[in-house]
C-alpha cells in the first residue's frame, strides 16, 4: 500500500545547524548593532574575495573562540583576523582588525604584520552629540598612543554600502602590510648607504 509523504517523514525531524552556521550566528550575536553585523558580513566576504584567510575571534565568559570563515583560503599567504568587541584598556571597541603576510623565498620565511586597526561603527543615535564626539576623539588619541589605528565609519556609510566600507578597511590593512614589508628593506638600504658615506 503506498504511503503518503507525511507518513514517510518522521514526526521528530530536527534540523541541526552546522558548526559553521552556528559559529556565524554566534559571532553575529556578539556584535552590538545591525550596522556592526552588516560590516562583519562585508569584511568576511571582501576578505575572501581578495583570497585572504579570514578568522573571526571573540571572547565570551573567558573563553576565546576562533571561527575560520572559509577553509578555501586557509593556506593563503595573507591572513586577516577580525576580533569582535575586544576590551582595549578602558575601552571596548567594535572590531580589532589585523593582518599578516608570509612569504618564502630562497628557503627563508619572511613574515610581517599590519598595525592593529580599531574599527568603530558610529551610528547617529550614539555619536551625534558634541560630548560624544569629544569623547570619541579622546578615545582615538588614547588608542593611537598605544599603537592602534582608529578607523571610524558612520552608520550611514555602512547602510549605504557595507562592501565599500569593508574594502576601505582592508585597503588600509594592505597599505599597512606593504609599509611593514618595505620597512626592513628600507632600513637595510639606509644602513648600506650610511656605511658607504
ChimeraX attribute file (.defattr): number of C-alpha atoms within 10 A of each C-alpha:
attribute: neighborCount
match mode: 1-to-1
recipient: residues
	/A:1	3
	/A:2	5
	/A:3	7
	/A:4	8
	/A:5	8
	/A:6	8
	/A:7	9
	/A:8	8
	/A:9	9
	/A:10	9
	/A:11	8
	/A:12	6
	/A:13	7
	/A:14	7
	/A:15	6
	/A:16	8
	/A:17	10
	/A:18	9
	/A:19	10
	/A:20	13
	/A:21	12
	/A:22	12
	/A:23	18
	/A:24	16
	/A:25	12
	/A:26	14
	/A:27	21
	/A:28	18
	/A:29	12
	/A:30	16
	/A:31	19
	/A:32	13
	/A:33	13
	/A:34	16
	/A:35	21
	/A:36	24
	/A:37	17
	/A:38	18
	/A:39	25
	/A:40	22
	/A:41	16
	/A:42	20
	/A:43	25
	/A:44	23
	/A:45	19
	/A:46	21
	/A:47	22
	/A:48	18
	/A:49	11
	/A:50	12
	/A:51	17
	/A:52	24
	/A:53	25
	/A:54	26
	/A:55	19
	/A:56	21
	/A:57	19
	/A:58	20
	/A:59	16
	/A:60	8
	/A:61	5
	/A:62	7
	/A:63	7
	/A:64	9
	/A:65	16
	/A:66	15
	/A:67	18
	/A:68	20
	/A:69	20
	/A:70	15
	/A:71	10
	/A:72	12
	/A:73	19
	/A:74	16
	/A:75	11
	/A:76	14
	/A:77	15
	/A:78	23
	/A:79	21
	/A:80	24
	/A:81	22
	/A:82	25
	/A:83	22
	/A:84	24
	/A:85	19
	/A:86	17
	/A:87	14
	/A:88	13
	/A:89	9
	/A:90	9
	/A:91	12
	/A:92	14
	/A:93	17
	/A:94	22
	/A:95	26
	/A:96	24
	/A:97	23
	/A:98	21
	/A:99	23
	/A:100	21
	/A:101	20
	/A:102	14
	/A:103	12
	/A:104	10
	/A:105	7
	/A:106	5
	/A:107	7
	/A:108	8
	/A:109	9
	/A:110	11
	/A:111	14
	/A:112	19
	/A:113	21
	/A:114	21
	/A:115	19
	/A:116	18
	/A:117	24
	/A:118	25
	/A:119	22
	/A:120	21
	/A:121	23
	/A:122	21
	/A:123	19
	/A:124	11
	/A:125	8
	/A:126	9
	/A:127	17
	/A:128	11
	/A:129	11
	/A:130	9
	/A:131	10
	/A:132	12
	/A:133	14
	/A:134	12
	/A:135	13
	/A:136	16
	/A:137	13
	/A:138	12
	/A:139	15
	/A:140	18
	/A:141	14
	/A:142	16
	/A:143	19
	/A:144	15
	/A:145	10
	/A:146	10
	/A:147	11
	/A:148	19
	/A:149	19
	/A:150	19
	/A:151	16
	/A:152	14
	/A:153	19
	/A:154	16
	/A:155	20
	/A:156	14
	/A:157	16
	/A:158	22
	/A:159	15
	/A:160	11
	/A:161	13
	/A:162	24
	/A:163	21
	/A:164	16
	/A:165	20
	/A:166	23
	/A:167	17
	/A:168	15
	/A:169	20
	/A:170	21
	/A:171	12
	/A:172	17
	/A:173	22
	/A:174	19
	/A:175	12
	/A:176	20
	/A:177	21
	/A:178	15
	/A:179	17
	/A:180	18
	/A:181	18
	/A:182	13
	/A:183	13
	/A:184	12
	/A:185	12
	/A:186	12
	/A:187	11
	/A:188	12
	/A:189	12
	/A:190	11
	/A:191	11
	/A:192	11
	/A:193	10
	/A:194	9
	/A:195	8
	/A:196	6
	/A:197	5
